[in-house]
Amino acid sequence: MTVINYATLAQVKDYLGISWTSEDTVLQQLLDSSYYIINNLLNVDTLNETTGIEQVDAKNIYSNVWYYWYNIFLKNKPVSAVTKINWTSYAGAKGTDYIIVYDRKVVIKDLYNYITNLQRDYFDIEYTRWYDRDLSWTTPWPNDTLPDDIKLLQMMLVSGKYNTKWSEWLKQYKLWEETITFGTINWQSADDIFFSFKIILDKYKSFILP
């Protein structure tokens, strides 16, 4: 899978107020490492658009018995399209045969055409999820759907890692399995940065479904 950072090196340098190039290599390394830290904290493989398969527990779906609409909650969001059900290409039209609600709830009208026994334990669904990105980074991508606050999330993390070189001003926070460090001359500012960071993180975190 191609690694495309959520923020660019130029955006990070603007955020940090750095105009010189002597630290570009270090900043790029911090960008690359923060990409994986953010993904780990969000419980995702990436936020760059991709198509993948998820196994769905049939016990966790429910239907409207009058109209035969089946409701499926998927782990990763936002969902943009359903492509296969049980390894069969899905021919339904978005907005007609299925709709997507609140980014991760897929409501499908004709699920019974692809699964003969809805009482079975599990079935597979393939779908496209996350955000459309510029795969080259060579030019601005006008259709990039990545929210700006995710870009800010990575810039904040790089800033925290970059500023740890002033070790007398370190402040660390335990966030799930990760320890996040923010360097600042004002510990109250570090608190503000961390909680802003966590608010954004909570907004996009994917939780493992039962």
RODOLUM-282481 format. One record per residue (C-alpha): x, y, z; residue in three letters; residue number from 0. Coordinates in steps of 0.05 Angstrom, whole numbers, padded with zeros to 5 digits. Example, Ala and Ser with C-alpha at 12.3 -4.5 7.8 and 13.67 -1.06 7.14 Angstrom:
u, v, w, type, seq
00246, -00090, 00156, ala, 0
00273, -00021, 00143, ser, 1
END
This chain:
u, v, w, type, seq
00000, 00000, 00000, met, 0
00027, 00068, -00020, thr, 1
00042, 00114, 00038, val, 2
00014, 00183, 00027, ile, 3
00022, 00228, 00087, asn, 4
-00039, 00267, 00108, tyr, 5
00001, 00332, 00110, ala, 6
00057, 00353, 00064, thr, 7
00127, 00373, 00084, leu, 8
00112, 00444, 00061, ala, 9
00050, 00447, 00106, gln, 10
00089, 00422, 00166, val, 11
00143, 00474, 00155, lys, 12
00092, 00529, 00150, asp, 13
00059, 00503, 00215, tyr, 14
00126, 00504, 00250, leu, 15
00148, 00570, 00220, gly, 16
00210, 00539, 00188, ile, 17
00236, 00569, 00123, ser, 18
00305, 00535, 00120, trp, 19
00317, 00468, 00087, thr, 20
00372, 00439, 00131, ser, 21
00321, 00399, 00172, glu, 22
00278, 00374, 00114, asp, 23
00304, 00303, 00121, thr, 24
00288, 00300, 00196, val, 25
00219, 00330, 00186, leu, 26
00204, 00281, 00130, gln, 27
00224, 00223, 00176, gln, 28
00178, 00251, 00230, leu, 29
00122, 00256, 00179, leu, 30
00131, 00184, 00157, asp, 31
00133, 00157, 00228, ser, 32
00074, 00199, 00251, ser, 33
00032, 00170, 00194, tyr, 34
00036, 00101, 00226, tyr, 35
00026, 00128, 00296, ile, 36
-00038, 00163, 00275, ile, 37
-00064, 00102, 00239, asn, 38
-00050, 00059, 00300, asn, 39
-00086, 00108, 00345, leu, 40
-00145, 00110, 00297, leu, 41
-00146, 00034, 00291, asn, 42
-00141, 00037, 00215, val, 43
-00091, 00014, 00163, asp, 44
-00094, 00081, 00128, thr, 45
-00143, 00138, 00114, leu, 46
-00125, 00139, 00040, asn, 47
-00181, 00112, -00003, glu, 48
-00177, 00037, -00015, thr, 49
-00223, -00022, -00028, thr, 50
-00222, -00080, 00021, gly, 51
-00261, -00138, 00048, ile, 52
-00295, -00142, 00116, glu, 53
-00327, -00202, 00147, gln, 54
-00396, -00185, 00174, val, 55
-00431, -00222, 00230, asp, 56
-00501, -00236, 00204, ala, 57
-00528, -00231, 00275, lys, 58
-00509, -00157, 00275, asn, 59
-00552, -00137, 00215, ile, 60
-00626, -00123, 00219, tyr, 61
-00680, -00111, 00168, ser, 62
-00745, -00073, 00158, asn, 63
-00793, -00131, 00149, val, 64
-00841, -00090, 00108, trp, 65
-00792, -00062, 00057, tyr, 66
-00735, -00113, 00061, tyr, 67
-00680, -00061, 00073, trp, 68
-00621, -00092, 00109, tyr, 69
-00577, -00049, 00154, asn, 70
-00503, -00065, 00159, ile, 71
-00454, -00028, 00203, phe, 72
-00383, -00030, 00176, leu, 73
-00319, -00018, 00215, lys, 74
-00284, 00033, 00170, asn, 75
-00311, 00100, 00150, lys, 76
-00329, 00138, 00109, pro, 77
-00358, 00084, 00062, val, 78
-00365, 00109, -00009, ser, 79
-00387, 00047, -00048, ala, 80
-00405, -00027, -00041, val, 81
-00368, -00069, -00094, thr, 82
-00379, -00142, -00076, lys, 83
-00422, -00185, -00031, ile, 84
-00399, -00255, -00016, asn, 85
-00347, -00251, -00071, trp, 86
-00400, -00232, -00123, thr, 87
-00396, -00164, -00157, ser, 88
-00451, -00120, -00130, tyr, 89
-00493, -00090, -00186, ala, 90
-00537, -00046, -00143, gly, 91
-00539, 00029, -00155, ala, 92
-00521, 00076, -00098, lys, 93
-00581, 00117, -00079, gly, 94
-00629, 00067, -00109, thr, 95
-00611, -00002, -00085, asp, 96
-00570, 00019, -00026, tyr, 97
-00554, 00082, 00013, ile, 98
-00499, 00102, 00062, ile, 99
-00519, 00134, 00127, val, 100
-00472, 00168, 00177, tyr, 101
-00411, 00146, 00138, asp, 102
-00411, 00073, 00160, arg, 103
-00482, 00047, 00159, lys, 104
-00500, 00014, 00093, val, 105
-00574, 00001, 00080, val, 106
-00583, -00050, 00024, ile, 107
-00649, -00068, -00008, lys, 108
-00630, -00131, -00047, asp, 109
-00582, -00167, 00000, leu, 110
-00622, -00231, -00007, tyr, 111
-00601, -00235, -00080, asn, 112
-00529, -00245, -00058, tyr, 113
-00537, -00286, 00005, ile, 114
-00584, -00345, 00000, thr, 115
-00585, -00359, 00074, asn, 116
-00586, -00297, 00117, leu, 117
-00587, -00341, 00179, gln, 118
-00514, -00361, 00167, arg, 119
-00462, -00336, 00216, asp, 120
-00419, -00292, 00172, tyr, 121
-00413, -00264, 00101, phe, 122
-00361, -00221, 00065, asp, 123
-00373, -00151, 00039, ile, 124
-00324, -00113, -00004, glu, 125
-00329, -00038, -00003, tyr, 126
-00290, 00026, -00018, thr, 127
-00274, 00068, 00043, arg, 128
-00234, 00127, 00070, trp, 129
-00213, 00189, 00030, tyr, 130
-00195, 00202, -00042, asp, 131
-00124, 00228, -00046, arg, 132
-00073, 00253, -00097, asp, 133
-00029, 00192, -00107, leu, 134
00029, 00233, -00136, ser, 135
00033, 00294, -00089, trp, 136
00059, 00331, -00151, thr, 137
00001, 00379, -00158, thr, 138
-00057, 00400, -00114, pro, 139
-00113, 00350, -00120, trp, 140
-00178, 00389, -00126, pro, 141
-00220, 00327, -00110, asn, 142
-00181, 00309, -00047, asp, 143
-00234, 00291, 00005, thr, 144
-00188, 00286, 00065, leu, 145
-00214, 00332, 00120, pro, 146
-00168, 00389, 00139, asp, 147
-00169, 00370, 00213, asp, 148
-00136, 00303, 00197, ile, 149
-00080, 00342, 00163, lys, 150
-00077, 00385, 00225, leu, 151
-00073, 00322, 00268, leu, 152
-00010, 00300, 00233, gln, 153
00021, 00369, 00236, met, 154
00008, 00373, 00311, met, 155
00040, 00306, 00322, leu, 156
00101, 00323, 00280, val, 157
00106, 00389, 00318, ser, 158
00105, 00352, 00385, gly, 159
00158, 00303, 00362, lys, 160
00201, 00358, 00332, tyr, 161
00199, 00401, 00395, asn, 162
00221, 00344, 00440, thr, 163
00293, 00365, 00426, lys, 164
00282, 00417, 00481, trp, 165
00279, 00363, 00533, ser, 166
00270, 00410, 00592, glu, 167
00201, 00427, 00566, trp, 168
00173, 00358, 00552, leu, 169
00104, 00337, 00573, lys, 170
00079, 00267, 00560, gln, 171
00009, 00238, 00555, tyr, 172
-00013, 00166, 00554, lys, 173
-00063, 00156, 00498, leu, 174
-00086, 00084, 00493, trp, 175
-00023, 00043, 00477, glu, 176
00017, 00104, 00454, glu, 177
00055, 00156, 00493, thr, 178
00048, 00224, 00460, ile, 179
00099, 00278, 00476, thr, 180
00090, 00352, 00464, phe, 181
00147, 00401, 00474, gly, 182
00130, 00472, 00495, thr, 183
00154, 00527, 00541, ile, 184
00085, 00529, 00572, asn, 185
00056, 00466, 00602, trp, 186
-00014, 00494, 00600, gln, 187
-00005, 00503, 00525, ser, 188
00017, 00430, 00521, ala, 189
-00049, 00411, 00555, asp, 190
-00088, 00452, 00505, asp, 191
-00051, 00421, 00446, ile, 192
-00061, 00351, 00471, phe, 193
-00135, 00358, 00484, phe, 194
-00145, 00390, 00416, ser, 195
-00107, 00332, 00387, phe, 196
-00150, 00282, 00424, lys, 197
-00215, 00315, 00403, ile, 198
-00196, 00307, 00330, ile, 199
-00172, 00236, 00342, leu, 200
-00237, 00215, 00376, asp, 201
-00277, 00241, 00317, lys, 202
-00244, 00194, 00267, tyr, 203
-00226, 00133, 00310, lys, 204
-00254, 00068, 00284, ser, 205
-00278, 00019, 00336, phe, 206
-00277, -00056, 00328, ile, 207
-00349, -00081, 00322, leu, 208
-00374, -00140, 00363, pro, 209
END
